[in-house]
Amino acid sequence: METPKIILVLFFSILLLGCPFEENRKVEKMLAESVNNLHDLFNQEKLEEIYFAADDELKGRFSEQDFISYLEVVKNDIGEIKTKPFISINDELKDGAKRLWSKRTKFSNSDLISTEKAIYVEKIEWNVEGNKAKIVITR
């Protein structure tokens, strides 16, 4: 009788740990689309749209003019972004277990981007609500 219990516990453990894995793939896809959209707006110099689509946390830290001025400086420094993002969420076992009880809402991506002038490291923090990702901060 012990063997079926062990198999059952093992089966449910794998099933529960697989849920965060699937959720991560959905979030990775959503973040890749959000980063692509951000880059498109940046390349088209639609900097106001980036600010208006940002999370309230970012808007609480920066005025619209300060944020747009910052993006203008970045745009002048790096030029047009030419690469597509590579998004990968790496959770530890404890992160997957924690997500069984609560939804993770903050995600970060760090990626190498290629521009007209050089290769840079782009770091972005996102708040995810439902099926939408909103930018919180860039570094």
GIGIQUI-V339119 format. One record per pair of residues at least 4 apart in sequence whose C-alpha atoms are under 8 Angstrom apart, sorted by the first residue. I is the first residue (numbers start at 0). GAP is how many residues later the second one is. D is the distance in whole Angstrom. If there is no record, write none. Layout:
I;GAP;D, I;GAP;D
This chain:
0;4;7, 1;4;6, 2;4;6, 3;4;6, 4;4;6, 5;4;6, 6;4;6, 7;4;6, 8;4;6, 9;4;6, 10;4;6, 11;4;6, 12;4;6, 13;4;6, 14;4;7, 15;4;8, 15;81;8, 15;84;8, 16;4;7, 16;76;8, 16;79;6, 16;80;7, 17;4;6, 18;4;6, 19;4;6, 19;76;5, 19;79;7, 19;80;8, 20;4;6, 20;75;8, 21;4;6, 22;4;6, 23;4;6, 23;65;6, 24;4;6, 25;4;6, 26;4;6, 27;4;6, 27;59;6, 27;60;6, 27;61;7, 28;4;6, 28;58;8, 29;4;6, 29;101;7, 29;102;7, 29;103;7, 30;4;6, 30;56;7, 30;102;7, 31;4;6, 31;53;6, 31;54;7, 31;55;6, 32;4;6, 33;4;6, 33;99;7, 33;100;8, 34;4;6, 34;50;7, 35;4;6, 35;48;7, 35;49;7, 36;4;6, 37;4;6, 37;12;7, 38;4;6, 38;42;7, 39;4;6, 40;4;6, 40;5;5, 40;6;7, 40;8;7, 40;9;7, 41;4;6, 41;5;6, 41;8;8, 41;33;8, 41;38;8, 42;36;8, 42;37;5, 42;38;7, 45;4;7, 46;4;7, 46;21;6, 46;24;7, 46;25;8, 47;4;6, 47;16;8, 47;20;7, 48;4;6, 49;4;6, 50;8;7, 50;13;7, 50;16;7, 50;17;7, 52;81;7, 52;82;8, 53;4;6, 53;5;7, 53;80;5, 53;81;5, 53;82;6, 54;4;7, 54;72;7, 54;79;5, 54;80;6, 54;81;5, 55;4;6, 55;80;8, 56;4;7, 56;79;6, 57;4;6, 57;77;7, 57;78;5, 57;79;6, 58;4;6, 58;5;7, 61;4;6, 61;5;6, 62;4;6, 63;4;6, 64;4;6, 65;4;6, 66;4;6, 67;4;6, 68;4;6, 69;4;6, 70;4;6, 71;4;6, 72;4;6, 73;4;6, 73;5;8, 74;4;5, 74;5;7, 77;37;6, 77;38;7, 77;39;6, 77;40;7, 78;36;6, 78;37;6, 78;38;7, 79;35;5, 79;36;6, 80;32;7, 80;33;6, 80;34;5, 80;35;7, 81;31;7, 81;32;6, 81;33;5, 81;34;7, 82;30;6, 82;31;5, 82;32;7, 83;29;8, 84;26;7, 84;28;8, 85;25;7, 86;22;6, 86;23;8, 86;24;8, 87;21;7, 88;18;8, 88;20;8, 90;4;5, 90;5;6, 91;4;7, 92;4;6, 93;4;6, 94;4;6, 95;4;7, 96;4;8, 97;4;6, 98;4;5, 98;5;6, 104;22;5, 104;23;5, 104;24;7, 105;19;7, 105;20;6, 105;21;5, 105;22;6, 106;18;6, 106;19;5, 106;20;7, 106;21;7, 107;15;7, 107;16;6, 107;17;4, 107;18;6, 108;13;8, 108;14;6, 108;15;5, 108;16;7, 109;11;7, 109;12;6, 109;13;4, 109;14;7, 110;10;6, 110;11;5, 110;12;7, 111;7;7, 111;8;6, 111;9;5, 111;10;6, 112;6;6, 112;7;5, 112;8;6, 112;9;7, 113;4;6, 113;5;4, 113;6;6, 114;4;6, 114;5;8, 121;16;8, 121;17;7, 122;15;6, 122;16;5, 123;11;7, 123;12;7, 123;13;6, 123;14;5, 123;15;6, 124;10;6, 124;11;5, 124;12;5, 124;13;7, 125;7;6, 125;8;5, 125;9;5, 125;10;5, 125;11;7, 126;6;6, 126;7;5, 126;8;6, 126;9;6, 127;4;6, 127;5;4, 127;6;6, 128;4;6
